Amino acid sequence: MPEEFVKIARVGDVAPDRMKRIDVRGQRILLAHVGGRYFALADTCTHEDASLSTGSLHGEFVRCPLHGSRFNVCTGRAIEEPAVEDLRTYAVRLEGDSILVDLGGRQAP
């Protein structure tokens, strides 16, 4: 799948150790700012249709507000049940103060 980087935010839009949902081109993306880096992944829990952006972020782990599943925001991996399917992740690139993501996405390695 070809790369399709698009601007979704600006540096500073998401404070350190925070996350934000961004809707772009029909996709709900969770943008997390962890350890000085930005990570982008699908905002919807793979167990139920819940927005992870309304959950809680603890270090590099986001907890789903609905049933408590946890995911690693750096890799998209499902860490704690009931979710067992990993989240789709998106490559992130910084250009100046712009945060771009590749909307082609990829499954977590």
N, C-alpha and C positions, 0 to 999 in steps of 0.2 A: 504494500500500500504506500503510495507516495506521501512525502511529508507535506503537511499543510499547517504551518505555524501561523497563528493569529494572536493578536494582542488581546489579553483578557483583563489586565490590571496594570497598575503602576507600582513600582517599588514604594513601599510605605502604605499602600492600601490595606495590607494585612500586617498587623503588628507582630513582632516576634512571639512565638509560642501561641499563636492564634490561627484561626481558619475562617474561611468565608466561602459561601456558595456563589458561583458565578454561572449565569445562564448565557450560553453562547451557541448560536446556530442550532438550537433544539437540543443541546446537550447540557446536563446539569453537572458542573465540575466543582469539586471541592479543592480549593487552593489553600494549602497549609504552609506556614512559615515556621520551620523547625531547624534549630541548630545553625541559623544563618543562611539556610537554603530554602528554596520554594519547591513544593511538591504538588503535583496535580493528579487527581484521580477521580473516578466516578463518585458522585455525591450520594448515590442511592445504595443502601445496604443490600447485599446479595441475598439476604434471608427474607426480608420483607421490604415493601416499598416505603422506606423511611429515609428522610434526608439526614445524612450524617452531619451536616453543618449545624444541626440543632442539638447534636450530641456534645460530648465533652472531649477535649484534647488533653492528654497527659503525656508529656514528652513526645515520642513519635507514634503514639497510639491514640486512635479515635475510638470512642465507645458509642455505639448506636443508641439513640434515646428510646427505641421501642422495646427491644428484648436484650440489650446489653452486649451484643456481639462486639468484638474488638478487632480492629484492623491496623496494620502498620502503614502509616501514611507515606513512608519512604519507598515501600515495595509493593503496597496493595495487598499483601498477604492477609488472609483471615487468620487471626490468632486465637480467638475464643468463640466457641459455639454460642448460639445456635447456627451462625453463619459458617459455612465450610468452603464456599466458593470465594476466590480472591476477587478483588476489585480491579477494574480496568484502570491502567495508569497512563499518563500522558507525559511525553518528554517536555521539559521546561527549558526555555532559553531566555536569557536577559539581553536586551539591546538598549543601552543607555538606561533610562528609568522605566522602560517597558518590560512587562512580563508576558512572554509569548508561550503558547502551548501548541503542540502538534495534535490537532484534532483527529488525526488518524488513529491515535491511541494504540495500545498494545496490552496484552495480558501480562500480569506480573510474572517475572522470571521464576 
